[in-house]
Amino acid sequence: MKKAFDEGWGGVICKTLSLDSSKVVNVTPRYAKTRDYSGRVFGWQNFELISDRPFETMIAEMKRLREEYPNRILIASIMEEYNKNAWEEIIGRCQEINVDAFEINFSCPHGLPERRMGMAMGQDPEVLGEVCGWINGAAKVPVWAKMTPNVTDIAYPADVALKAGCEGVAAINTISCITGVNLDTLRPEPSVEGYSTPGGYSWKAVKPIALAKCTAIAKLIERDYKGQGRSLSGIGGVETGGDAAEFILLGSDTVQVCTGVMIHGYPVVKNLCGGLQKFMAKHNFKSIDEFRGKSLPYVTVHSELVKRQREAIAAKKQRVGLSNDAEWSGDDFVKNAESMVANR
């Protein structure tokens, strides 16, 4: 986290914390890459769990980070089991070191759902709403609910979280996947002692899905929470400033990067900022607020596309006039001629 701040990142979200790290046991290998035909990585699977470092260690380091970088944004990502007291305790402890906000991990798709944590909560609207209520009852700083894309309609659980008092949502977390099967060993990958488990898929391959999911949430916020200060943090396959601009154009207030740093390193933030500034200069935007959500009105339902195309075709035919000499009419000769005049 210190390295991120030193390289110029404006904010950091810590690896997800829980009170009892002894229950968190990772295995290795736990990553797998998907490559395109040129060999470039465009997909990344992981079944890494939340932080396995002791809670007290993480809190002490975050406290020191808070003191060394008082003007940077420090957000605590937290996760707990279905236990109100545990949620209240972890929130209280994090607030003692003055974190700026919370991101609640309701979306990790592997390992933790076996304990009714992570994605298991995010996929259950009743539990999600109840737990968000506990969290917002204890939190004195803004709360983002991090949404799982592994649902039919992501706007529904997002709405549940917002109704329960969350100031915003973050989306998307990783998509449940199996990278593939090794055709020599016939074992799924990544393989641990010959066995595997579905993990979370990220990086460039998920960006189109992430844009669609974020658009659905942004439409919800615009329709039902406009003017209430609710926010959306966009996540999924961000590698360039142009990628970040796309999320912002579709309604994201902030943009997050994780896999991109794992592939390119912390200095990638400089390329992100430079690319975003180049995009803004091209369109003469002076601030991000000038283009946030600017593309959102142009995402609609399919029936609207049909209607607009029919209207456009009809208007074009009307403007073009006659397409060939056989369409001239003696009775409508003047009208026919007039239909082809450019400067009427």
KEKE-3310 file (N, C-alpha, C; in steps of 0.2 Angstrom, whole numbers, plus 5000, padded with zeros to 4 digits):
npx = (5004:5010:5019:5011:5005:5017:5020:5010:4997:4980:4972:4970:4964:4963:4969:4956:4950:4948:4942:4947:4961:4966:4958:4959:4966:4978:4982:4994:4999:4988:4984:4980:4983:4975:4978:4979:4980:4992:5000:4998:4992:4975:4966:4963:4964:4960:4960:4963:4962:4955:4964:4977:4985:4988:4975:4978:4991:4988:4980:4989:4998:4991:4987:4999:5002:4991:4995:5007:5003:4993:4984:4980:4968:4962:4955:4946:4944:4932:4927:4915:4908:4891:4887:4882:4889:4902:4904:4901:4912:4923:4921:4922:4935:4942:4938:4944:4957:4955:4951:4945:4934:4923:4924:4914:4916:4906:4907:4917:4921:4925:4930:4927:4913:4909:4909:4898:4901:4906:4903:4892:4884:4881:4873:4861:4848:4840:4849:4859:4853:4850:4863:4870:4862:4866:4880:4879:4873:4883:4894:4903:4908:4908:4901:4904:4896:4903:4899:4894:4896:4890:4876:4859:4853:4862:4858:4848:4853:4861:4853:4846:4857:4859:4847:4848:4856:4869:4882:4887:4891:4902:4908:4914:4916:4926:4922:4915:4924:4932:4948:4953:4957:4971:4977:4986:4988:4975:4969:4960:4964:4969:4980:4980:4989:4983:4970:4957:4947:4933:4937:4940:4938:4946:4953:4957:4947:4935:4931:4920:4909:4909:4907:4894:4887:4890:4884:4871:4869:4872:4862:4851:4855:4854:4840:4833:4840:4845:4853:4856:4868:4874:4886:4896:4909:4919:4925:4935:4945:4953:4966:4971:4971:4960:4952:4948:4941:4930:4922:4919:4912:4901:4895:4902:4909:4922:4936:4944:4959:4966:4971:4978:4989:4996:5000:5007:5013:5015:5019:5010:5000:5004:5003:4989:4984:4990:4984:4971:4971:4975:4963:4954:4959:4957:4944:4941:4938:4938:4937:4933:4920:4913:4912:4907:4896:4891:4889:4879:4865:4864:4863:4851:4835:4832:4820:4819:4830:4826:4815:4821:4829:4820:4813:4824:4827:4815:4815:4827:4823:4814:4821:4830:4822:4818:4823:4825:4822:4810:4801:4796:4781:4768:4757:4762:4773:4780:4781:4789:4801:4804:4806:4819:4828:4841:4842:4830)
npy = (4994:5006:5007:5009:5022:5029:5028:5036:5034:5038:5033:5019:5003:4991:4974:4962:4961:4951:4947:4935:4928:4916:4906:4907:4900:4898:4891:4885:4882:4896:4905:4907:4910:4916:4917:4926:4923:4929:4928:4937:4941:4940:4936:4932:4920:4918:4909:4914:4918:4930:4941:4933:4937:4942:4950:4961:4964:4969:4980:4988:4991:4998:5009:5015:5019:5028:5038:5042:5046:5056:5063:5055:5043:5030:5015:5003:4986:4974:4959:4947:4934:4928:4937:4948:4955:4953:4960:4973:4974:4973:4985:4995:4994:4997:5010:5016:5019:5028:5026:5031:5026:5011:4996:4984:4967:4958:4948:4939:4925:4912:4899:4907:4908:4896:4897:4905:4917:4932:4930:4922:4930:4941:4936:4933:4942:4945:4942:4950:4963:4963:4962:4973:4983:4981:4985:4998:5004:5004:5010:5026:5032:5033:5019:5007:4994:4980:4972:4956:4949:4937:4935:4936:4949:4962:4974:4973:4967:4977:4988:4984:4985:4999:5004:4999:5009:5010:5021:5019:5008:4996:4988:4977:4962:4948:4935:4920:4905:4892:4890:4881:4865:4854:4847:4836:4831:4830:4836:4849:4867:4881:4868:4860:4848:4840:4843:4855:4871:4881:4898:4916:4926:4938:4954:4959:4952:4952:4965:4970:4964:4969:4983:4982:4978:4988:4999:4995:4997:5010:5016:5013:5020:5033:5034:5031:5036:5049:5064:5061:5058:5046:5034:5026:5014:5009:4993:4982:4975:4986:4994:5005:5023:5026:5015:5017:5029:5025:5018:5029:5037:5029:5031:5028:5034:5033:5023:5007:4997:4982:4968:4974:4980:4969:4963:4974:4981:4994:5007:5008:5017:5030:5029:5027:5039:5048:5043:5046:5060:5063:5059:5068:5080:5078:5080:5092:5092:5099:5094:5079:5078:5084:5074:5063:5050:5053:5045:5037:5040:5035:5021:5009:5000:4986:4987:5001:5003:4997:5005:5018:5016:5013:5025:5033:5027:5030:5044:5046:5041:5051:5062:5060:5059:5055:5039:5034:5036:5030:5033:5045:5056:5061:5068:5072:5080:5092:5091:5080:5085:5095:5087:5083:5094:5102:5114:5118)
npz = (5000:5004:4994:4983:4986:4985:4972:4966:4966:4970:4980:4991:4993:5005:5006:5008:5025:5039:5056:5061:5056:5056:5051:5037:5024:5012:4996:4984:4967:4964:4954:4937:4920:4905:4888:4873:4855:4852:4863:4873:4889:4893:4902:4919:4931:4949:4964:4976:4994:5006:5016:5024:5034:5051:5060:5069:5065:5052:5055:5062:5053:5044:5052:5053:5040:5038:5046:5039:5027:5026:5018:5008:5001:5011:5011:5020:5016:5021:5028:5035:5044:5046:5057:5068:5079:5076:5064:5069:5078:5069:5061:5071:5075:5064:5062:5072:5068:5059:5045:5028:5022:5020:5011:5007:5006:4998:4988:4984:4975:4979:4990:5002:5001:5006:5019:5021:5018:5009:4992:4994:5003:4995:4985:4991:4994:5005:5016:5013:5014:5027:5034:5028:5035:5048:5046:5042:5053:5062:5056:5054:5043:5025:5016:5004:4995:4989:4974:4968:4951:4948:4947:4941:4938:4942:4947:4956:4969:4971:4973:4985:4994:4993:4998:5011:5016:5012:5005:4993:4979:4973:4958:4946:4956:4954:4941:4942:4937:4928:4922:4912:4905:4907:4894:4893:4906:4909:4920:4928:4928:4938:4945:4960:4968:4959:4959:4957:4959:4956:4952:4953:4939:4930:4923:4906:4898:4905:4904:4895:4901:4914:4911:4906:4918:4927:4920:4922:4936:4937:4930:4938:4950:4944:4941:4953:4964:4962:4965:4978:4982:4980:4975:4962:4960:4948:4941:4933:4922:4918:4910:4904:4902:4893:4895:4908:4906:4899:4909:4917:4908:4907:4919:4931:4946:4952:4948:4949:4950:4950:4945:4934:4940:4946:4934:4927:4937:4950:4944:4933:4935:4931:4917:4916:4921:4912:4900:4902:4903:4890:4883:4889:4884:4870:4869:4875:4888:4904:4917:4926:4930:4919:4909:4916:4915:4903:4892:4896:4893:4881:4881:4879:4878:4867:4859:4858:4850:4838:4835:4833:4823:4812:4811:4807:4795:4788:4788:4781:4768:4765:4764:4754:4742:4725:4720:4707:4690:4686:4697:4695:4694:4684:4689:4701:4698:4702:4716:4716:4711:4720:4732:4730:4732:4739:4747:4752)
capx = (5000:5014:5022:5006:5005:5023:5020:5006:4990:4976:4968:4971:4959:4968:4966:4950:4952:4943:4945:4951:4964:4968:4953:4961:4972:4979:4986:4998:4997:4982:4983:4980:4982:4972:4982:4977:4985:4999:5003:4996:4987:4969:4961:4967:4960:4963:4956:4966:4957:4956:4971:4979:4989:4984:4971:4982:4996:4986:4978:4995:5002:4986:4988:5005:5000:4987:4999:5012:5000:4986:4980:4978:4962:4963:4948:4946:4939:4931:4922:4914:4902:4884:4887:4882:4894:4909:4904:4902:4919:4928:4920:4924:4942:4945:4937:4949:4963:4953:4950:4941:4928:4923:4921:4911:4917:4900:4907:4922:4917:4928:4932:4923:4906:4908:4907:4892:4904:4908:4897:4886:4880:4879:4868:4855:4846:4838:4854:4863:4850:4851:4870:4871:4859:4871:4886:4878:4871:4889:4899:4903:4911:4905:4901:4903:4895:4906:4894:4896:4893:4888:4869:4856:4852:4866:4855:4844:4856:4864:4847:4846:4862:4858:4841:4850:4860:4876:4883:4888:4893:4908:4907:4912:4921:4928:4917:4916:4927:4938:4952:4954:4959:4977:4975:4991:4986:4967:4967:4958:4969:4976:4979:4983:4989:4979:4963:4956:4941:4931:4940:4937:4941:4947:4957:4954:4942:4929:4929:4914:4904:4910:4904:4887:4885:4891:4879:4864:4869:4872:4855:4848:4856:4851:4833:4830:4844:4848:4854:4856:4875:4876:4891:4898:4916:4919:4930:4935:4949:4956:4973:4973:4967:4954:4947:4945:4936:4924:4919:4917:4907:4895:4892:4906:4912:4929:4938:4948:4963:4970:4975:4983:4995:4999:5003:5011:5017:5012:5019:5005:4996:5006:5000:4982:4983:4992:4979:4965:4972:4975:4956:4950:4961:4954:4937:4941:4935:4942:4936:4930:4913:4911:4910:4904:4889:4889:4887:4874:4859:4864:4862:4843:4832:4832:4815:4821:4834:4822:4811:4825:4831:4814:4812:4830:4826:4810:4818:4832:4820:4810:4826:4833:4818:4817:4829:4826:4817:4803:4797:4793:4774:4766:4753:4766:4780:4783:4782:4794:4807:4805:4809:4827:4831:4845:4842:4823)
capy = (5000:5012:5008:5012:5029:5032:5029:5041:5032:5043:5029:5012:4998:4986:4967:4961:4959:4948:4947:4929:4926:4909:4902:4909:4895:4898:4885:4887:4888:4899:4909:4904:4915:4915:4921:4927:4920:4932:4926:4942:4939:4944:4934:4930:4917:4917:4907:4917:4920:4936:4942:4928:4940:4943:4957:4966:4966:4973:4986:4992:4994:5003:5015:5019:5022:5033:5044:5044:5048:5059:5066:5050:5039:5023:5012:4996:4981:4970:4953:4943:4929:4931:4938:4956:4957:4953:4966:4979:4974:4975:4991:4999:4993:5000:5017:5019:5021:5034:5024:5035:5023:5004:4993:4977:4961:4953:4946:4934:4919:4906:4898:4910:4906:4889:4899:4909:4924:4934:4930:4919:4935:4945:4933:4932:4949:4945:4942:4956:4969:4963:4964:4980:4987:4981:4989:5006:5006:5005:5014:5033:5034:5030:5012:5004:4987:4977:4968:4950:4949:4931:4935:4937:4956:4965:4980:4971:4967:4984:4992:4981:4988:5006:5005:4998:5014:5011:5027:5018:5001:4994:4983:4971:4958:4943:4931:4913:4902:4887:4893:4876:4858:4852:4841:4831:4828:4829:4839:4856:4872:4879:4862:4859:4841:4836:4845:4862:4873:4887:4904:4922:4928:4946:4957:4962:4948:4954:4972:4971:4962:4974:4989:4981:4978:4995:5003:4993:5000:5018:5018:5012:5026:5039:5033:5030:5039:5055:5069:5058:5057:5039:5033:5019:5013:5004:4988:4976:4975:4993:4994:5011:5029:5025:5010:5021:5034:5021:5017:5035:5039:5025:5032:5027:5040:5031:5017:5003:4993:4977:4964:4978:4981:4963:4962:4979:4985:5000:5013:5009:5023:5035:5028:5028:5046:5051:5041:5049:5067:5063:5058:5074:5085:5077:5082:5098:5092:5102:5090:5072:5079:5086:5068:5057:5048:5056:5040:5033:5040:5031:5014:5009:4994:4984:4989:5008:5003:4996:5011:5023:5014:5014:5032:5036:5025:5034:5051:5046:5041:5057:5067:5058:5060:5049:5035:5032:5040:5027:5035:5052:5055:5067:5072:5075:5082:5098:5089:5076:5089:5098:5082:5082:5100:5102:5120:5121)
capz = (5000:5004:4987:4979:4987:4983:4964:4964:4967:4975:4985:4991:4997:5008:5005:5013:5032:5044:5063:5063:5050:5056:5046:5030:5022:5005:4993:4978:4964:4965:4949:4930:4915:4899:4883:4866:4850:4852:4869:4878:4894:4893:4907:4925:4937:4955:4970:4982:4999:5009:5019:5029:5039:5058:5060:5073:5060:5047:5058:5064:5047:5041:5056:5051:5033:5039:5048:5035:5021:5029:5012:5003:5003:5014:5012:5023:5013:5026:5027:5041:5044:5047:5065:5069:5084:5073:5060:5073:5080:5064:5059:5076:5076:5058:5063:5077:5064:5054:5038:5025:5020:5020:5005:5010:5001:4997:4981:4983:4973:4980:4997:5008:5001:5010:5026:5020:5017:5002:4987:4997:5005:4990:4981:4995:4995:5012:5021:5011:5017:5035:5035:5027:5040:5054:5045:5042:5060:5066:5052:5054:5037:5019:5015:4998:4995:4983:4971:4963:4945:4948:4948:4935:4938:4947:4950:4961:4975:4972:4976:4992:4998:4994:5002:5018:5019:5009:5001:4986:4977:4969:4954:4948:4958:4948:4938:4943:4931:4928:4916:4907:4907:4904:4889:4894:4912:4910:4926:4928:4930:4941:4948:4967:4970:4954:4959:4956:4961:4952:4955:4950:4932:4929:4918:4900:4896:4909:4904:4892:4906:4919:4908:4906:4925:4929:4917:4925:4942:4936:4928:4944:4954:4941:4941:4960:4969:4959:4970:4985:4984:4980:4970:4959:4959:4942:4942:4928:4915:4917:4909:4901:4903:4889:4899:4914:4903:4897:4915:4919:4903:4908:4926:4937:4949:4953:4944:4953:4947:4954:4941:4930:4944:4946:4928:4925:4942:4952:4940:4928:4937:4927:4910:4917:4921:4905:4895:4904:4902:4883:4881:4891:4880:4864:4869:4878:4895:4909:4923:4925:4930:4913:4905:4919:4913:4896:4887:4899:4890:4874:4882:4880:4877:4860:4856:4856:4844:4832:4834:4831:4816:4808:4811:4803:4788:4785:4787:4775:4762:4764:4762:4747:4736:4721:4719:4700:4685:4686:4702:4694:4693:4681:4694:4707:4696:4706:4722:4715:4710:4727:4736:4729:4732:4745:4751:4753)
cpx = (5004:5017:5017:5005:5012:5024:5015:4998:4986:4973:4970:4966:4963:4965:4961:4952:4946:4946:4949:4954:4966:4964:4954:4967:4972:4982:4989:4999:4990:4980:4983:4979:4979:4976:4978:4982:4992:5003:5002:4991:4981:4964:4966:4962:4963:4958:4960:4961:4958:4962:4972:4984:4985:4981:4975:4987:4994:4983:4984:4998:4997:4986:4994:5005:4996:4991:5004:5009:4993:4982:4978:4972:4964:4956:4950:4941:4939:4926:4921:4909:4896:4884:4887:4887:4901:4909:4905:4909:4924:4928:4923:4932:4945:4944:4942:4955:4961:4953:4945:4934:4929:4921:4920:4912:4911:4900:4913:4919:4920:4931:4928:4916:4904:4907:4902:4895:4904:4902:4891:4881:4877:4874:4862:4853:4843:4844:4858:4860:4851:4858:4872:4868:4864:4877:4885:4876:4878:4894:4898:4906:4907:4906:4900:4901:4898:4902:4897:4892:4889:4880:4866:4855:4856:4863:4851:4847:4859:4859:4846:4851:4861:4852:4843:4855:4867:4876:4884:4889:4899:4907:4911:4918:4922:4922:4919:4918:4931:4942:4953:4956:4966:4976:4981:4989:4979:4965:4965:4964:4966:4975:4983:4983:4984:4972:4962:4949:4939:4934:4936:4941:4941:4951:4953:4947:4935:4927:4922:4908:4904:4906:4896:4884:4885:4886:4872:4864:4869:4865:4850:4849:4853:4844:4830:4834:4847:4848:4855:4864:4878:4881:4893:4905:4916:4926:4930:4939:4952:4963:4976:4969:4960:4949:4944:4940:4930:4919:4915:4911:4900:4892:4896:4909:4920:4930:4944:4953:4966:4974:4980:4989:4999:5003:5009:5015:5013:5013:5014:5000:4997:5003:4992:4981:4984:4987:4973:4965:4972:4967:4953:4953:4958:4947:4936:4937:4940:4942:4932:4922:4910:4909:4907:4897:4887:4887:4881:4867:4858:4863:4854:4841:4832:4826:4816:4825:4830:4818:4815:4827:4826:4813:4818:4829:4821:4812:4823:4828:4816:4815:4829:4829:4817:4823:4830:4821:4810:4799:4794:4785:4772:4761:4756:4773:4783:4785:4788:4801:4809:4808:4817:4831:4835:4843:4835:4822)
cpy = (5006:5013:5011:5020:5033:5033:5034:5039:5036:5040:5022:5008:4992:4979:4965:4958:4955:4947:4941:4926:4919:4904:4903:4905:4895:4892:4888:4881:4890:4904:4905:4910:4912:4920:4921:4923:4923:4931:4931:4939:4943:4941:4931:4927:4917:4913:4908:4919:4927:4936:4936:4931:4942:4950:4962:4968:4971:4980:4991:4995:4999:5010:5019:5022:5028:5039:5046:5047:5051:5062:5061:5046:5032:5020:5005:4991:4976:4964:4949:4938:4932:4931:4946:4958:4957:4958:4972:4980:4976:4982:4996:4999:4997:5008:5020:5021:5026:5032:5029:5032:5015:5002:4986:4972:4957:4949:4941:4928:4912:4905:4901:4909:4900:4891:4904:4917:4926:4934:4927:4924:4939:4942:4931:4939:4950:4946:4948:4962:4969:4965:4971:4985:4987:4985:4996:5008:5007:5010:5022:5036:5031:5023:5011:4996:4984:4971:4962:4951:4942:4930:4937:4945:4959:4971:4979:4971:4974:4989:4990:4985:4996:5008:5004:5003:5015:5017:5025:5010:5001:4988:4983:4967:4953:4938:4924:4909:4896:4889:4888:4870:4857:4846:4835:4827:4826:4832:4847:4861:4878:4873:4862:4851:4837:4839:4853:4864:4879:4893:4910:4924:4936:4947:4958:4958:4949:4961:4973:4969:4967:4981:4988:4981:4984:5000:5001:4997:5008:5020:5018:5018:5032:5039:5034:5034:5046:5060:5067:5057:5050:5038:5026:5019:5007:5000:4983:4977:4982:4992:5001:5017:5028:5020:5014:5026:5031:5020:5023:5038:5035:5026:5031:5033:5039:5025:5014:4999:4988:4972:4968:4979:4975:4961:4967:4983:4991:5006:5013:5015:5029:5035:5029:5035:5050:5049:5045:5057:5068:5063:5065:5080:5085:5080:5089:5098:5095:5098:5084:5073:5081:5080:5062:5056:5050:5051:5036:5034:5036:5024:5013:5001:4992:4987:4997:5008:5002:5002:5017:5022:5015:5021:5035:5034:5029:5041:5051:5046:5047:5062:5066:5059:5054:5045:5033:5036:5036:5029:5042:5051:5062:5071:5075:5077:5087:5095:5084:5080:5092:5093:5081:5089:5101:5108:5123:5125)
cpz = (5000:4997:4982:4979:4984:4975:4962:4964:4972:4981:4985:4995:4999:5006:5010:5020:5035:5051:5064:5057:5050:5052:5039:5028:5015:5002:4987:4974:4964:4959:4942:4925:4908:4894:4877:4861:4850:4858:4875:4883:4894:4898:4913:4930:4943:4960:4976:4987:5001:5013:5025:5035:5046:5057:5063:5069:5055:5049:5060:5058:5044:5045:5054:5044:5034:5041:5044:5028:5023:5024:5007:5006:5005:5015:5015:5019:5019:5024:5033:5039:5046:5055:5066:5074:5080:5068:5063:5076:5075:5062:5064:5076:5070:5059:5068:5074:5059:5047:5035:5023:5021:5013:5008:5005:5002:4991:4980:4981:4975:4987:5002:5007:5005:5017:5026:5020:5010:4997:4989:5000:5000:4985:4985:4997:5002:5017:5019:5014:5024:5037:5034:5032:5046:5052:5045:5048:5064:5062:5053:5048:5031:5018:5007:4998:4988:4980:4967:4957:4944:4950:4941:4933:4943:4950:4956:4968:4977:4975:4983:4996:4999:4998:5009:5020:5016:5005:4994:4985:4973:4965:4948:4951:4952:4947:4939:4937:4933:4921:4911:4910:4904:4900:4889:4900:4913:4917:4925:4931:4933:4945:4955:4969:4965:4954:4959:4959:4957:4956:4952:4944:4932:4923:4911:4897:4899:4908:4901:4897:4911:4917:4908:4913:4928:4926:4920:4932:4941:4934:4934:4949:4951:4942:4948:4965:4967:4964:4977:4987:4984:4974:4968:4958:4954:4942:4936:4922:4914:4916:4907:4903:4899:4892:4905:4912:4902:4903:4917:4915:4904:4916:4932:4940:4950:4949:4948:4948:4952:4949:4937:4934:4945:4940:4926:4930:4944:4948:4934:4929:4932:4920:4910:4917:4915:4900:4896:4902:4894:4880:4883:4886:4873:4863:4873:4885:4900:4916:4922:4926:4924:4908:4909:4917:4907:4891:4889:4895:4883:4875:4883:4879:4869:4856:4854:4850:4838:4830:4831:4824:4811:4806:4806:4796:4784:4784:4781:4769:4760:4761:4755:4741:4732:4720:4712:4696:4685:4692:4701:4692:4689:4685:4699:4705:4700:4713:4722:4715:4717:4732:4736:4729:4739:4750:4751:4759)
residu = (MET:LYS:LYS:ALA:PHE:ASP:GLU:GLY:TRP:GLY:GLY:VAL:ILE:CYS:LYS:THR:LEU:SER:LEU:ASP:SER:SER:LYS:VAL:VAL:ASN:VAL:THR:PRO:ARG:TYR:ALA:LYS:THR:ARG:ASP:TYR:SER:GLY:ARG:VAL:PHE:GLY:TRP:GLN:ASN:PHE:GLU:LEU:ILE:SER:ASP:ARG:PRO:PHE:GLU:THR:MET:ILE:ALA:GLU:MET:LYS:ARG:LEU:ARG:GLU:GLU:TYR:PRO:ASN:ARG:ILE:LEU:ILE:ALA:SER:ILE:MET:GLU:GLU:TYR:ASN:LYS:ASN:ALA:TRP:GLU:GLU:ILE:ILE:GLY:ARG:CYS:GLN:GLU:ILE:ASN:VAL:ASP:ALA:PHE:GLU:ILE:ASN:PHE:SER:CYS:PRO:HIS:GLY:LEU:PRO:GLU:ARG:ARG:MET:GLY:MET:ALA:MET:GLY:GLN:ASP:PRO:GLU:VAL:LEU:GLY:GLU:VAL:CYS:GLY:TRP:ILE:ASN:GLY:ALA:ALA:LYS:VAL:PRO:VAL:TRP:ALA:LYS:MET:THR:PRO:ASN:VAL:THR:ASP:ILE:ALA:TYR:PRO:ALA:ASP:VAL:ALA:LEU:LYS:ALA:GLY:CYS:GLU:GLY:VAL:ALA:ALA:ILE:ASN:THR:ILE:SER:CYS:ILE:THR:GLY:VAL:ASN:LEU:ASP:THR:LEU:ARG:PRO:GLU:PRO:SER:VAL:GLU:GLY:TYR:SER:THR:PRO:GLY:GLY:TYR:SER:TRP:LYS:ALA:VAL:LYS:PRO:ILE:ALA:LEU:ALA:LYS:CYS:THR:ALA:ILE:ALA:LYS:LEU:ILE:GLU:ARG:ASP:TYR:LYS:GLY:GLN:GLY:ARG:SER:LEU:SER:GLY:ILE:GLY:GLY:VAL:GLU:THR:GLY:GLY:ASP:ALA:ALA:GLU:PHE:ILE:LEU:LEU:GLY:SER:ASP:THR:VAL:GLN:VAL:CYS:THR:GLY:VAL:MET:ILE:HIS:GLY:TYR:PRO:VAL:VAL:LYS:ASN:LEU:CYS:GLY:GLY:LEU:GLN:LYS:PHE:MET:ALA:LYS:HIS:ASN:PHE:LYS:SER:ILE:ASP:GLU:PHE:ARG:GLY:LYS:SER:LEU:PRO:TYR:VAL:THR:VAL:HIS:SER:GLU:LEU:VAL:LYS:ARG:GLN:ARG:GLU:ALA:ILE:ALA:ALA:LYS:LYS:GLN:ARG:VAL:GLY:LEU:SER:ASN:ASP:ALA:GLU:TRP:SER:GLY:ASP:ASP:PHE:VAL:LYS:ASN:ALA:GLU:SER:MET:VAL:ALA:ASN:ARG)
# end
